[in-house]
Each structure stands twice: as C-alpha cells, then as structure tokens.
Amino acid sequence: MTSKSVATALTLYRSRTLTLEQAATAGGCSAAQLEESARAFAPASAESPADD
C-alpha cells in the first residue's frame, strides 16, 4: 500500500467509479484502511473558525 495507490483509490471511490471494496483492492489495502484514510483526508468541517 503506497500513498499514491491509496490516493488513486480514494479518488476513484469518491468519484463513484469504484465501490469501497473495489477501491481498496485497487489500492492494495483493506476496505477499513481505505475508509480510515478517507476520513483522515476529508475536507475540514464548515464549523472551523474563520481566519480574521
């Protein structure tokens, strides 16, 4: 599992090209690991403080 393969798998999953399981297989990791990576790289919440 390389960062590039996981990034590609996340991109394919987020674009709904592949299911989570298919993307995990393509990325060389488990579905749980891919899901965890997806959460780690999720966009910041809209409730984050504004830059003043």
DAWO-V633046 format. One record per helix or strand. SS is the DSSP state (2 for helix, 1 for strand). FROM is the first residue (numbers start at 1). TO is the last residue. If there is no record, write none. Layout:
BEGIN
ss=SS from=FROM to=TO
ss=SS from=FROM to=TO
END
This chain:
BEGIN
ss=2 from=3 to=14
ss=2 from=20 to=27
ss=2 from=31 to=40
END
